[in-house]
Amino acid sequence: MNQVIDYQVATLVTTALGIRTSIAPEPAAAASRTATASQEEAEENLVSRPPVVVVLGHVDHGKTSLLDYIKSSRVADREIGAYQVEVDGNPITFLDTPGHAAFTAIRARGARVTDIAVLVVAADDGIMPQTLEAINHAKAAEVPIVVAINKMDLPGADPERVKRQLSENELLVEDWGGDIVSVNVSARTGEGINDLLENLELVAEIAELKANPDKQASGVVIEAKLDRKRGPSATILVTDGTLSVGDLIVAGAVSGRVRAMVDDKGKAVFSVTPGTPAEILGFGALPEAGDQLTVVANEREARTLIGGRDRAPGSRPLQSRALSLDEVVKQVDIGDIKEMTLVLKADVQGSLEAIRHSLGRLVDEDAKVRVLHTGVGAVTESDVLLASASEAVIISFSVGSEPSAERLSDRMGVEIRNYEIIYQLIDDIELALHGMLEPTM
Ligand code: GDP
């Protein structure tokens, strides 16, 4: 009951319990939202863009070595979290963060970034637990897999065994009558790597990846770091439109103006097109990996996007009494809609996603929940400040609060509600939304 499951799984469970299920029709509001979100771009505006490739596989099977080999032969040594190489004049973008942890973190935050997953399997070791995990992650993301059977230079290399093991896990490579491309490589000698790159290019060609460069950019933060001299910098990947120096940007809870951009070769650039990574300077604070990047027209739009914090921070007088869950349900001007703002903290990313997902279902015509910020780990002072500035309530799920955050919340009158069970959390919020929550002592 603490997990979001898909309809098929739910049906299996309910059938076993003798319960029949059916899918409820989408509410009109949700349906129209989907329609605008997936609005098709006019074909004539679309141009090809480079594929974005992630390298997955079991630990020590050679993910880093493979990325390094590809990088060393083609780009200057610059660590920006992603890089591009050209194959027959066509660029391919590699995320330079091997392993599915990063891939899943980005995906868990709702970003669709990768087009192809390279599954690295050591030829002397075969399929291992993390290989299977990687396969499942790629399948869940509906990303095509290209297999790289690595360490072919080793005497114990047995690529046929790897292919057989893959077939036992529903991945049929071409030799086995399937359509999965598999290439024998060695990240040590470089054997087969050109062949791998050419195959990636082919898979990308079939996928017909396109984007419209003639509009305001959107993208995703791949990684971010604080540089003592230069301030916050982030590697971003533009997914649509063109990002230019001077653009006002918002990523997650952070805004800024693009002051400078540097490409993977260390060259200053003034604009970046879809499928291309760059390091950007100009954020006001550190964004997080997986944050969606959006270009906005003005400061006002930036504030609205971040969470409507129109008031200058700190301008609100300290309160003596906590704003309780049902008190934060506000009448929003437009059409009498009730809105509740939340800051969500949880033990793990999975819980956050599950809670968010369930909260999304509470939305109806006259009430909605706005999640201002989510994070893994204990409630911190900065969560309390954020909640206070936005008249939000903090919901913590299976995590506590730092003592300093607790003191601050008392002082500022911010309620922190702790839950251990998702459905109780959701129930309370639903009740509060409808003004029916029992007062707490
Ligand atoms: P990762 O954990 O998947 O990123 O694996 P690494 O790239 O760190 O590689 C693990 C070990 O395998 C290192 O000692 C590499 O030098 C070695 N290795 C990687 N690729 C090859 C290869 O093609 N041949 C041989 N002989 N060793 C390799």
Residues whose N, C-alpha, C, O or C-beta is under 5 A from the ligand:
A	BS01	GDP	H58 V59 D60 H61 G62 K63 T64 S65 L66 N150 K151 M152 D153 L154 V185 S186 A187 R188
